[in-house]
Amino acid sequence: MHLKIGILNGPNLNMLGKREVAIYGNNSFEEYFLELKKTFPSIDLEYFQSNIEGILIDKLQEWKDTKDGIIINAAAYTHTSIAIADCLAYIQKPIVEVHITNIYSRENFRHHSYLSPYCKGVIVGLGLAGYKYAIEYLIEYFRNN
C-alpha cells in the first residue's frame, strides 16, 4: 500500500519552536516533519504551511486529486473559515483535523470548529504527536477500506 498523505498547517504554525514555547514546545514543525518521514518511510508525506487562507484552499484543491488523505491543522482558521470548510466538504477523501493544544481548555471562541463536520476525526491537545496519530489512523483506514 503506497499512500500519499498531505499535512496542511495554517497561520502562525510556521512559528512553532519560537512562539509560546511553554504551550507549543521548542521544535519547529519542519524538524518534526523529518521525524514523521523517518517513522513512516513507506508513506509519501508532503507538508505545506501558509498564513493565507486562499493559499491553503488552493493547496487543498490541488490535493483533492493528488493525495489519498489529508491532515489539517488550520489553526485560527478552524474557528473562522467557512471557505476552508466549504473546500473540505467537496474533497471526498478522509481528512483528520489536528490541534496541538487542547482547544477546549482555551478561549471560548476556540471551542467551535467549522472544519470538524467534514473530517473523519479530530485529535486535540496531544501536542505534535497528534500528527503521528493521524497518520496511523489514515494507514488503518486505508487498510480496512
Salt bridges, closest charged atoms under 4 A:
GLU20 OE1 - ARG19 NE 3.16
GLU46 OE2 - LYS59 NZ 3.70
GLU46 OE1 - LYS67 NZ 2.67
GLU62 OE1 - LYS59 NZ 3.24
ASP65 OD1 - LYS64 NZ 3.82
GLU97 OE2 - HIS99 NE2 2.63
GLU107 OE1 - ARG106 NE 3.91
GLU107 OE1 - ARG110 NE 2.62
GLU136 OE2 - LYS132 NZ 3.02
GLU140 OE1 - ARG143 NH1 3.09
